[in-house]
């Protein structure tokens, strides 16, 4: 998977292990987030930019795109939790 390759390529085994652990824990939410209109397409486009930057050795572009990608996911996660709270639905465990 794309994310696991990035974690492992970081050369930081602690970071890779923690990121994978967190990814597993957040999996139900990530699936819900990707159902949001246009999010899957946007995520794939972000992945493509990150991959091209890594392949070309453009570390600055890869880093900034990765930061933006993570920030968007955080924003969408916040939006998802807010929508559950507003509707009175229970957040999936």
C-alpha positions in Angstrom: 0.0 0.0 0.0 1.1 3.5 -0.8 1.2 4.8 2.8 3.1 1.9 4.2 5.8 2.3 1.5 6.2 5.9 2.4 6.5 5.1 6.1 9.1 2.4 5.5 11.0 4.6 3.1 11.4 7.2 5.8 14.1 5.1 7.4 12.6 5.7 10.8 11.3 2.3 12.1 9.6 3.9 15.1 7.7 6.3 12.9 6.8 3.6 10.5 5.5 1.3 13.2 3.5 4.1 14.9 2.0 5.3 11.6 0.9 1.8 10.7 -0.6 1.3 14.2 -2.5 4.6 13.9 -3.6 3.8 10.4 -5.2 0.6 11.6 -6.9 2.4 14.4 -8.3 5.0 12.0 -9.3 2.6 9.2 -13.1 2.9 9.8 -13.0 6.7 9.7 -10.7 6.7 6.6 -13.2 4.6 4.7 -16.0 7.0 5.6 -13.9 10.0 4.7 -13.2 8.6 1.2 -16.9 8.4 0.6 -17.1 12.1 0.7 -17.7 13.6 -2.7 -14.5 13.9 -4.7 -12.3 12.9 -1.8 -11.1 9.6 -3.3 -10.2 11.3 -6.6 -8.4 14.1 -4.7 -6.5 11.7 -2.6 -5.3 9.7 -5.6 -4.2 12.9 -7.3 -2.3 13.9 -4.1 -0.6 10.4 -4.1 0.4 10.9 -7.8 2.1 14.2 -7.0 3.9 12.7 -4.0 5.1 9.8 -6.0 6.3 11.9 -8.9 8.2 14.2 -6.5 9.8 11.2 -4.8 10.8 9.7 -8.1 12.3 12.9 -9.4 14.2 13.5 -6.1 12.2 16.7 -5.3 12.2 16.3 -1.5 10.7 19.7 -0.9 7.7 19.1 -3.1 7.2 15.6 -1.6 7.4 17.0 1.9 5.0 19.9 1.3 2.5 17.7 -0.6 2.7 15.1 2.2 2.0 17.7 4.8 -1.0 19.1 2.9 -2.3 15.5 2.3 -2.2 14.8 6.1 -3.7 18.2 6.9 -6.6 17.6 4.6 -7.2 14.2 6.2 -7.2 15.9 9.6 -9.7 18.5 8.5 -12.0 15.8 6.9 -11.7 13.8 10.1 -12.8 16.8 12.1 -15.7 17.5 9.7 -16.8 13.8 10.0 -16.8 13.9 13.8 -18.8 17.2 13.7 -21.4 15.7 11.3 -21.9 12.7 13.6 -22.2 14.9 16.7 -24.7 17.3 14.9 -26.9 14.4 13.7 -26.8 12.6 17.0 -25.3 9.5 15.4 -22.8 7.4 17.2 -19.3 7.5 16.0 -18.2 4.0 14.7 -15.8 2.2 17.1 
